[in-house]
Amino acid sequence: MLRHLLSDILSEVNILESDGPPEIEVTGLSYDSRTTQPGQVFFAIHGFHVDGHDYIARAIDKGAVAVVYSDDCPETPGQVRTLRVADSRLALSMAASAWYGCPSSRIPCIGITGTDGKSTTVHFLWQILRKAGFRTGCVSTVYVSTGNDTEKNPFRQSTPEAPEIHAILSRMVENGCAFAVVEATSHGLSTKTHRLSGVRWLGAVFTNLGHEHLEFHGSFEQYREDKCRLFGGLTANDDQKAFGIVNADDENSVFFESATSHQVIGISLTGNDADVRITGIDETPTETSFTLTYRGASLRTSIRIPGRYNVFNTAAALMAAHFASGMSLPELARLTPELRAPQGRMDEIVAGQPFRVIVDFAHTPGSFDTVLPILKSSTEGRLILVFGSAGERDTGKRALQGRSASRYADIIYLADEDPRGEDPDAILREIAEGCEAHTEGANLYLFSDRRHAFRQAMKQARKGDTVALLGKGHESSIIYATGPVPWDEGAVARSILAEMGYRNE
């Protein structure tokens, strides 16, 4: 069993006061009293629903030999070491990095942040580096890889807690990975969680910024500031190869550029004066091609994936691979036709039905504005949408989702996404307020039961129509007040098509 001296793993943590044995050996890190094991150090952190300080006694009963806390600590047995810090979440992040031997200093880490396109860009960059001959790991909302093939992300949150992040990075190091590509969410970057505070970054990519997670961050400005922390982390890296890449077409890119002293390049698809210019975008239902110009040299490449929005994701992945690996852009661009989109991104369900069924993770107003025009323009008949909005999350985006959907959809079905502890029907009503061009009962329907909404949408579909199932994508559950219920968007769609007599792949 791996053991460390407590003083070693807390060497980078500012201890305000301590009590108990002057030195102690620990067998692991814990932040959940339910899973605390004998010999571990327990970090009392503030959760979103419970406070770990209320469970210190339980953690000690389970065998914790040390406690790190920031508020109040109850009286503890004399053999238990207690340490007060200013922020126990930050202490956990620093300790997790130290416990695993500071893995991010032993493997170059490239972080991808933004409102939309993070997982896709992670997946594209991971594929490019692997196809270029570099063993590479990744962590995203959809997948985790420690150097081999991807596995479905086992965590319900896109960015796991700090101990899981550093454990994954450590396995990448052990497996001989040359790079780690990490989806850096605003929650993970925030000082409220410090999940990524102990990670050292070689590269940072900013995709875009839209309306999302304001219930957590409090304001758009704080949301942006938390995202910018990824680029601020580059400054702590004295490696002159450290780099940033931004979407120059997003007005917020200047904040990301100014957050670091390292080189930052911009990518533009709209003709803005940027380091990288994308022109000549040609789209078909199965392929998108474009010309990338950088430092006076141009190259033509393509991806066998529809959608103009994937052009930025591809260009950003190409540039990140170029800066990280040192390989030339022409060498790397030859690999892009081999790229595949991650699960739940414009997945088409084919079972012999005369209408198209698409599964996509789009769940923000920005992603709706990006995906829906593509679905509309590629649909011969009517565009039928099924979607919802997450409970206990940014309520301001709900009407915006409805407004965007109402601009493009012929028929809308509103259904549960992850209502959590909120009233599911109330959530759907808030979305419906934005569906100004639709009338309930005529071309707008509210069914909290997502399966029933799927069934009704597909029964109404005719030849040439598109039924788009949005918001869940790759996710494996729907979260209700009583807890998560297993869910597979694609499998449910196929089962309903089978009920209708369509079973041919």
Secondary structure as the mmCIF struct_conf table of DSSP 4:
data_model
#
loop_
_struct_conf.conf_type_id
_struct_conf.id
_struct_conf.beg_label_comp_id
_struct_conf.beg_label_asym_id
_struct_conf.beg_label_seq_id
_struct_conf.end_label_comp_id
_struct_conf.end_label_asym_id
_struct_conf.end_label_seq_id
STRN STRN1 HIS A 4 LEU A 5
HELX_RH_AL_P HELX_RH_AL_P1 LEU A 6 ILE A 9
TURN_TY1_P TURN_TY1_P1 LEU A 10 GLU A 12
BEND BEND1 VAL A 13 VAL A 13
STRN STRN2 ILE A 15 ASP A 19
BEND BEND2 GLY A 20 GLY A 20
BEND BEND3 PRO A 22 PRO A 22
STRN STRN3 GLU A 25 VAL A 26
BEND BEND4 THR A 27 THR A 27
STRN STRN4 GLY A 28 SER A 30
BEND BEND5 TYR A 31 TYR A 31
HELX_RH_3T_P HELX_RH_3T_P1 SER A 33 THR A 35
TURN_TY1_P TURN_TY1_P2 PRO A 38 GLY A 39
STRN STRN5 GLN A 40 PHE A 43
STRN STRN6 HIS A 46 HIS A 46
BEND BEND6 PHE A 48 HIS A 49
STRN STRN7 ASP A 51 ASP A 51
HELX_RH_3T_P HELX_RH_3T_P2 GLY A 52 TYR A 55
HELX_RH_AL_P HELX_RH_AL_P2 ILE A 56 ASP A 61
TURN_TY1_P TURN_TY1_P3 LYS A 62 GLY A 63
STRN STRN8 ALA A 66 TYR A 69
BEND BEND7 SER A 70 ASP A 71
TURN_TY1_P TURN_TY1_P4 GLY A 78 GLN A 79
BEND BEND8 VAL A 80 VAL A 80
STRN STRN9 ARG A 81 VAL A 85
BEND BEND9 ALA A 86 ALA A 86
HELX_RH_AL_P HELX_RH_AL_P3 SER A 88 TRP A 99
TURN_TY1_P TURN_TY1_P5 TYR A 100 GLY A 101
HELX_RH_3T_P HELX_RH_3T_P3 PRO A 103 SER A 105
TURN_TY1_P TURN_TY1_P6 ARG A 106 ARG A 106
BEND BEND10 ILE A 107 ILE A 107
STRN STRN10 CYS A 109 THR A 113
BEND BEND11 GLY A 114 GLY A 117
HELX_RH_AL_P HELX_RH_AL_P4 LYS A 118 LYS A 131
TURN_TY1_P TURN_TY1_P7 ALA A 132 GLY A 133
STRN STRN11 THR A 136 VAL A 139
BEND BEND12 THR A 141 VAL A 142
STRN STRN12 TYR A 143 SER A 145
BEND BEND13 THR A 146 ASP A 149
STRN STRN13 GLU A 151 LYS A 152
BEND BEND14 PHE A 155 THR A 159
HELX_RH_AL_P HELX_RH_AL_P5 ALA A 162 GLU A 174
TURN_TY1_P TURN_TY1_P8 ASN A 175 GLY A 176
BEND BEND15 ALA A 178 ALA A 178
STRN STRN14 PHE A 179 GLU A 183
HELX_RH_AL_P HELX_RH_AL_P6 SER A 186 LEU A 189
BEND BEND16 SER A 190 SER A 190
TURN_TY1_P TURN_TY1_P9 THR A 191 THR A 193
TURN_TY1_P TURN_TY1_P10 ARG A 195 GLY A 198
BEND BEND17 LEU A 202 LEU A 202
STRN STRN15 GLY A 203 PHE A 206
BEND BEND18 HIS A 211 HIS A 211
HELX_RH_AL_P HELX_RH_AL_P7 LEU A 214 HIS A 217
BEND BEND19 GLY A 218 SER A 219
HELX_RH_AL_P HELX_RH_AL_P8 PHE A 220 THR A 235
TURN_TY1_P TURN_TY1_P11 ALA A 236 ALA A 236
TURN_TY1_P TURN_TY1_P12 GLN A 240 LYS A 241
STRN STRN16 PHE A 243 ASN A 247
TURN_TY1_P TURN_TY1_P13 ALA A 248 ASP A 249
BEND BEND20 ASP A 250 ASP A 250
TURN_TY1_P TURN_TY1_P14 GLU A 251 ASN A 252
HELX_RH_AL_P HELX_RH_AL_P9 SER A 253 GLU A 257
TURN_TY1_P TURN_TY1_P15 SER A 258 ALA A 259
BEND BEND21 SER A 261 HIS A 262
STRN STRN17 GLN A 263 SER A 268
BEND BEND22 LEU A 269 GLY A 271
BEND BEND23 ASP A 273 ASP A 273
BEND BEND24 ASP A 275 ASP A 275
STRN STRN18 VAL A 276 GLU A 283
BEND BEND25 PRO A 285 THR A 286
STRN STRN19 THR A 288 TYR A 294
TURN_TY1_P TURN_TY1_P16 ARG A 295 GLY A 296
STRN STRN20 ALA A 297 ILE A 303
BEND BEND26 ARG A 304 ILE A 305
TURN_TY1_P TURN_TY1_P17 ARG A 308 ARG A 308
HELX_RH_AL_P HELX_RH_AL_P10 TYR A 309 SER A 325
HELX_RH_AL_P HELX_RH_AL_P11 LEU A 329 ALA A 333
TURN_TY1_P TURN_TY1_P18 ARG A 334 LEU A 335
HELX_RH_3T_P HELX_RH_3T_P4 THR A 336 GLU A 338
HELX_LH_PP_P HELX_LH_PP_P1 ALA A 341 PRO A 342
TURN_TY1_P TURN_TY1_P19 GLN A 343 GLY A 344
BEND BEND27 ARG A 345 MET A 346
STRN STRN21 ASP A 347 ILE A 349
BEND BEND28 ALA A 351 GLY A 352
BEND BEND29 PRO A 354 PHE A 355
STRN STRN22 ARG A 356 ASP A 360
BEND BEND30 THR A 364 THR A 364
HELX_RH_AL_P HELX_RH_AL_P12 PRO A 365 SER A 377
TURN_TY1_P TURN_TY1_P20 SER A 378 SER A 378
BEND BEND31 GLU A 380 GLY A 381
STRN STRN23 LEU A 383 PHE A 387
TURN_TY1_P TURN_TY1_P21 GLY A 391 GLU A 392
BEND BEND32 ARG A 393 ARG A 393
TURN_TY1_P TURN_TY1_P22 THR A 395 GLY A 396
HELX_RH_AL_P HELX_RH_AL_P13 LYS A 397 TYR A 408
BEND BEND33 ASP A 410 ASP A 410
STRN STRN24 ILE A 411 LEU A 414
BEND BEND34 GLU A 417 GLU A 417
STRN STRN25 ARG A 420 ARG A 420
TURN_TY1_P TURN_TY1_P23 GLY A 421 GLY A 421
BEND BEND35 GLU A 422 GLU A 422
HELX_RH_AL_P HELX_RH_AL_P14 PRO A 424 ALA A 432
TURN_TY1_P TURN_TY1_P24 GLU A 433 GLY A 434
TURN_TY1_P TURN_TY1_P25 GLU A 436 ALA A 437
STRN STRN26 GLU A 440 GLU A 440
TURN_TY1_P TURN_TY1_P26 GLY A 441 ASN A 443
STRN STRN27 LEU A 444 LEU A 446
BEND BEND36 SER A 448 SER A 448
HELX_RH_AL_P HELX_RH_AL_P15 ARG A 450 GLN A 460
TURN_TY1_P TURN_TY1_P27 LYS A 463 GLY A 464
STRN STRN28 THR A 466 LEU A 470
BEND BEND37 GLY A 471 GLY A 471
TURN_TY1_P TURN_TY1_P28 GLY A 473 HIS A 474
STRN STRN29 SER A 477 TYR A 480
TURN_TY1_P TURN_TY1_P29 ALA A 481 THR A 482
STRN STRN30 GLY A 483 PRO A 486
HELX_RH_AL_P HELX_RH_AL_P16 GLU A 489 GLU A 499
TURN_TY1_P TURN_TY1_P30 MET A 500 GLY A 501
#
